[in-house]
């Protein structure tokens, strides 16, 4: 197995090894008993009759109770590990991951963009928000024991906290075309100081995503219908929208996350917020990057 370089890698390996050992023991045990009975009770003569064995209550109880306990153990600890791996801490550093044929691009909180290498600080929770520009991909860091499908048109996420510095390979594990095997990158875990220096070195002059998102709000006409100070105009205010529940006219509701914001822009009439009318917001053609920047801007409007 690769080095255990994240906080929950040891738990993942323990459960994987436990299941493997139990499965190996059962396979060898059952096969051994089958061979033993085949030899022990084989027919030796014409008059040799197999004993009439009806049942054994003790054995039947054991082979019911023991597997049940094992399954309950695996279910409980597997669920606990899964919940941990799907619940990023509130103070996680968010980094965007863009997948496309056949490379990865990473966007840091300062707006710095980088391909082929992902740099993160050690002992800090990292939340990666993933999306594909084309076909399906899958983002896999073996040393961190994390993998998540990267889907076009849908945001997904994964998180980890590296517990040691170093360099670790990143793979695409969803076949995505002729150069799938070359869709590689490198994770570099560094000190907090080195990470800060890295993300603030914007040699291309990139602006932070939230500033670019504010520019989209102004230049694309969003400002005319959506306030950022809480006041209600033609459409709902963007202030405080992020992460809060949105109630719709049909009685359903959803938390405002990346997928909700993306759908609201791409298909404005999919869900109408309670108190507002359908057919008012036009479809505004925005690039994936512009949508990401709007989301980053919304996150600042507490």
TAHUHU-V305088 format. One record per backbone hydrogen bond with DSSP energy under -0.5 kcal/mol. CO is the residue of the C=O (numbers start at 1). NH is the residue of the N-H. If there is no record, write none. Layout:
CO|NH, CO|NH
//
This chain:
3|5, 5|163, 5|164, 6|9, 8|12, 9|13, 10|14, 11|15, 12|16, 13|17, 14|18, 15|19, 16|20, 17|21, 18|22, 19|23, 20|24, 21|25, 22|26, 23|27, 24|28, 25|29, 26|30, 27|31, 28|32, 29|33, 30|34, 31|35, 32|36, 33|37, 34|38, 35|39, 36|40, 37|41, 39|42, 45|48, 47|49, 51|53, 52|54, 56|60, 57|61, 58|62, 59|63, 60|64, 61|64, 61|65, 62|66, 64|68, 65|69, 66|70, 67|71, 68|72, 69|73, 70|74, 71|75, 72|76, 73|77, 74|78, 75|79, 76|80, 77|81, 78|82, 79|83, 80|84, 81|85, 82|86, 83|86, 84|87, 85|159, 89|92, 92|94, 93|127, 95|129, 96|107, 97|99, 97|131, 98|105, 99|133, 100|102, 100|103, 103|100, 104|116, 105|98, 106|108, 106|114, 107|96, 108|111, 112|108, 114|106, 116|186, 117|119, 118|188, 120|190, 121|124, 124|162, 125|93, 126|128, 126|160, 127|95, 127|129, 128|130, 128|158, 129|97, 130|156, 131|99, 132|153, 135|134, 137|150, 138|140, 138|173, 139|148, 140|142, 140|171, 141|144, 141|145, 141|146, 142|145, 143|5, 146|141, 148|139, 149|151, 150|137, 151|132, 151|154, 156|130, 158|128, 160|126, 161|7, 162|123, 166|189, 168|187, 170|185, 171|140, 171|173, 177|180, 179|182, 180|183, 182|184, 185|170, 186|118, 186|188, 187|168, 187|189, 188|120, 188|190, 189|166, 190|122, 191|195, 192|196, 193|197, 194|198, 195|199, 196|200, 198|201, 200|202, 201|203, 202|205, 208|211, 208|212, 209|213, 210|214, 211|215, 212|216, 213|217, 214|218, 215|219, 216|220, 216|222, 217|223, 218|221, 221|224, 222|225, 222|226, 225|227, 225|235, 227|238, 231|227, 231|233, 235|233, 238|241, 241|244, 244|256, 245|247, 246|254, 247|274, 248|251, 252|248, 254|246, 255|257, 256|243, 257|261, 258|262, 259|263, 260|264, 261|265, 262|266, 263|267, 265|284, 267|270, 271|273, 272|249, 273|276, 277|280, 282|284, 283|285, 284|286, 287|291, 288|292, 289|293, 290|294, 291|295, 292|296, 293|297, 294|298, 295|299, 296|300, 297|300, 297|301, 298|301, 300|302, 301|240
//
